[in-house]
Amino acid sequence: MVDTGTQALLDNLRRLCADCVSKHQLSTARFYADKVCILSDYSHADVSVLAEIYFLHKEYQRSVALMQKHELIPYPSHMGVYDVSFQSDSLLVIGGGDENTSKQPPAAQAQAPSSSIMATITKPQRLQYLLLGTQCLFECGEYESCLSMLSNSDESALQYVQPDILCTRSSDANLDGEEITYSSLLCLIRGKALEKLCLDQRALWWFERALVFDCKNIQAFDCIIKRRLCTLAKLQTFLDKELHFQSHQHWIRLYYECKLNEMASRVESLQRMQDILDTTTPNHQQQPQPTNTSNIATRMLSQSNDLKMIQANCLLNLNQFRESYLLSIEIKLNDAFHLDALVAYIISLVELGKQSELYKVAHDLICTYPDL
């Protein structure tokens, strides 16, 4: 137990650290977070805050080393989280029942040491620390270590992260869309690491698991679309049969269905997208606005540039370069520095032979993004 004076200083420093992070003063936040760890005797919560600040400051190796030193994450090995030098009796227990320990490998059950320090870390916290660790290793380009942080075996890695969704799928926070599960995010980062190693089919499987665990994980779906990791028919079947959307998430499903057009444009889907976009025209805006959550969310999506970008890319696929050019100009006026939106714009310029405008765009890009 810390004395009253120390606790008061700790609380003040934690608030100061959080304030510095919110104001993007990462060097100052790092200084105060380090002092918080010293005063709190390197409590798990304070160490994780310092590790996150290292991550935001792009000190990835330092973040990993800090968490490994204080046993928040394992050292990468072929067994990952099942390494007996890392786990404790309570590590794999989700709800407090002994039956969950049977999910450990036999060797781990026989040799896993008891640790009062490790026992204080809950399963959601463990997944949070593992996510930060794998993200750091991914940013460092250490993709093999990123995989072995959980386990080199896909089956073992899935067995470890899967209980999180079984426990949280019925939670109010998850159903209300307030958070994305750590299970889904761990599957995503594992898929991205496999993608970097050119193991596309394994990467696709993990991206699909990320979406099954949490359909709100937009980045996982985008990864599948951008790399064309799956055929249109299989992806449509996956969307229809394996993903489960709540009633207030209908607009996310609608976005996914429109996104499929970037793989193969379909005229009827293009017309549907146009109908959605038309809801924001002045004539429609004069009509009574929808009051249910689904319609409001759909209208919200139509007012963003996302559907317009998809439509511009689809028009390119149909060789309708002038229409794609005009739509790209509209997007560019709303968000001039959106790199993804520039793809359709530049291709349209090339196909339409607008050399002067193309040279100007190239010059602007070099000036704006000299390191690219």
N, C-alpha and C positions, 0 to 999 in steps of 0.2 A: 504493500500500500504506500502511495506517495503522500507526502504531507500536503496540507492545504495550500501553502505557498507555491510548492512545485506544481500542483494541479492547476492553480490559477495561471501560472506562467505557461504551462502546457496549452491550456485552452486559448490563451491570447496568441501564442505562436501559431497554433493550428488555424485560427481565424485569419491571422495575417498571411499565412501561407496560402490559404484558399483564395484570399483577396488578390494576392499577387498572380496566381494562376488565372483567375478570371480576367485580370487586366493584362495578361500575356507577358508578365515580367518574370520569365522563367528562371533567369539567373538568380534573382532575388528570392524567388520561391524555393529554389534548390538550396540556397544558404539556410533559410529558416527551417525547411523540412529536415535537413541534416541535424539541426540542433534539437528539433522535436524528437527525432529518433534517439538521440543521446539521452535526453531527459526521460523518455518513456522506456528506456532499456530495450530499444529496438522492438517495440510491439509490432505484431504482424500488420495491423492497420496502418501504422505510421510508415513502416518499411514499404508497403505497397504504394502509398502516396508518393514517397520519394522516388520509387522505381518508375511510377507514371510520369513524374516530372522529368526524369532522365529520358524517358521515351519521347516526350514532347520536345525535349531539347536535342533530340536525335543522338543521344548518347546510348545507343542500343546495347553495346557490349557491357557497358557499365551497369545498365539496368538489369541485365541477365545475371551478371556476377553478384550484384547485391541480393537478388532474390534467391540465388543458389546458396550464398553464404549463410543466409538466415532460414534456409530450408523451406522456402515458399514454393519452389519448383525443383524438380530433379535435374541432375546433370544428364544431358542427352545420352541415352544408351539404347540398345536394341530392345530392352524391356520397358523403357520409358517410365510411366507412373507405377508400373508393377515391379520396379527395381526394389529389392528387399532392403537396400541401404537407405531408401527414401521413405517408404510407406510405413504406416503404423497400423495397429489393430483396428482403429476407427476410421482409417482413410477411405475405405470403400463402403462404409456403412451409410446408407442414405437416410433411412427413417429411424435408425436406432435398433433395428432387429438383427439378430445374429445370422439370420438366413442369408443376408447380403454378402457376408464374408466368403460364402461358397463361390462367389464369382471371381475370387482371386485365383491365379495359377497355383497348383499344388505346392511348388517350391516356395512361393511367397507366403502361403498359409503356414508352412512349417517354420519359416525363418523370419517372418516379419517381426521386427522388434517393437516393443511397447515404448511409446514416447509421450510424456505428458505435454511436451511442447506441441507436437504434431496433432495431438488429440483436440487441441483447442481450435483447430482450423476446420470449419464445416465444409461440406461438399460444394455448395455454391461458391464459397470463397476460394476453394482449391481450383475450381474451374476458372474463376476470374484471374487468378495468378497465372495459371497455365496459358490462358489466352494472351495475357500481356507478354509472357515469355516467348511464346511461339511467334507473336507479332514482331518482337524485337529480332529474333533470329531470322525471320523472313526478310525484314528490312536490311539486315546485314548480308543477305544473299546466302546464308547458311541453310539451304533448303533441306539437306539430309538431316541436319540437327533439328530443324523445325519439325520434321516428321517423327524423329526418334524421341522428341520431348514427351509425346504420348506413348507411342510404341511403333516399331517398324511394321508390326502386324496390323493390318486394317481391322481385322476382327477384334483384336484386343483393344484397339483405340476406340472402336465403336462401342464395345461393351462398357468402357469407362465413361464415355460422355452420354450414352443413351439414357441412363436413369434420370438425368436432369429433366428431360422432357416428360418422362413418365410422372415425375413428381410435380412439375409446374404447369402441365398442359391445362389443368383445371383451375389454376390460380386466377383470381380476378385481374391481377395486374397484367398477366400475359394476354388474357382474352380481350382486355380493353385496349390492347395495342400500346401499352406504356413502355414496354421493353422488348428487346429481342433476346432470346435465351442464349446463355453461354454455350450450350451444346451446338446450336446452329452456327454460332460464330467460330467455334473451334473447327467444325466441319468445313466451313468456308476457307479458313486460313490453311487447313491441310490440303484442300483441293487446289488452292492457289500455288502451294509449294510443289505439289505433284505436277501441276501444269508447267511450272518452270523447269521441271526435270523431264518434260516431254512425255509424261505418262498420262496421256489424255483420257483414256478410258477409266482409269482409277480416279482421275480428277473429276470427271463427269459424275461418277458414282457418289463422290463426297459432296459435290455441289447439290446433287439431288437430295442427299441426306440433310443438308443444311436447309433446304426448302421444306422437306417433310417435317423437320423438327420445328420450323417456324416459317410460315409462308410469307412473313413480312420482310424476309431477308432479300431485298431487291438486288443487292450486289451479286448474290449467288446466281440468280436468274440471268443477270447481265453477262456474267462470265460465260455461261453456256451459250448465249446468243452470239457474243462477240467472236468466240473461237469456233463457232459452228460445231460444237462437240456432239450434237445429237441431230438426227433427222427431224424434219418438221412434223411428220406423222407421229413419231415416238414422243416428241416433246408435247404435242397436243394431247396425246393419251395420258401422259404423265400429269399434265395440268388438270385434265378432267377427272382422273381416277385416284390420284395419290395426294393431291393438295386439298386441304380442307379450309375453307374461308368462312369466317363468321359473317353474319348479315351486314355488319358495318364495314367489312373489308371487301365488299363487292367491287369497289373502284380499283383495288390492287389487282384483282383477277382481270378486270377490264384492261388494265395497263399491260399485264402479261400477254393477254390475247392480242393486243395491238402490237406488242413487241415482237411477236412471232413473225410479223410481216417483214421484219428486217432480214429474215432468212429466205422467205419466198413471198413476194407480194401477191395478195389476192384482192381482186377488184371489189368484192363484196365487203371485205374488211376495211378497205380504203374508204368506201362509202360510209361505213359505220363510223369511222374516225371523223370523217367530214361532218356527219350529223352531230357528233359530240362537240366538235369545234364550233359549229353553227349556233350552239346554245349561248355563246357569248356575243353574238352579233347584236347591234342596237335594237333590232326588232324583237329579238327574244328577251332582251333585258327589260323591255317595257312590260312584259307579261308577268303575272304573279310568280314569285320564285318558289321552288320546291322547299318543303319544310322537313322531310324525312332525311335521316342521316345519309343514306345511300345516295340520294339525288344531290345533296349538298356536296358530298365528297366527289361525285362524278363531275359536277360543275367546277369544283376546285381544280381537278385534274385538267379540265378543258382550258382553264385560264393560265396554266403553266405552259412552258415551252416544250415539255416532254413529248406530247402527242404530235406537235408540229414537227419536231425533229424526226420522229418515226415516219411521219407522212412524207417529209422531204427525202428521206433515204429510200422509201418505197417508190416514190416517183422516179428516182434514179434507176432503180431496178427495172422499171417499165420504160426506160429511155425517154421519159418526159422531162427533159433537162430544163426547159424554160420554166415550167411550172415549179420544179424543184428549186430553181434559182430564185424565183419570186418569193417562195415561202422561206428560203434561207435568208433572203434580205430582211424579211419581217422579223425573223428570229434574231438576226444580227443587230437590228435596231434596238431590241429589248435587252440583249446581253452580248455586247461586242467582244468580250473576252472568253466566251465559252468555247473551249477548244473542240469539244465533240460536235458542236453545231457548225464548225467551220468545214467539216469534211464534205458534206453535201454542197456547200457553197463553192469550195475550191474545185471540186469535180465538175460542177455545172459551168464554172468559168472556163475550164479547159475544153469541155465539150462544145460550148457555144462560141469559142474562139475569142473571148474577151481578154485580149492580152494585156492591155493597159491596166485594167482593173486587177488582173491576176498579178502583175508585177507590183502594184501598190500593196496588195495583200501580203505578198512575200516580204516586201520591205518592212511593213508594219509588224509582221511576225518576228522578224530578226531583231527589230528594235525592242519589241515587248518581251520576247523570250530569247535572250542571247545565249542561254545555256542549253537550249534544246537542240 
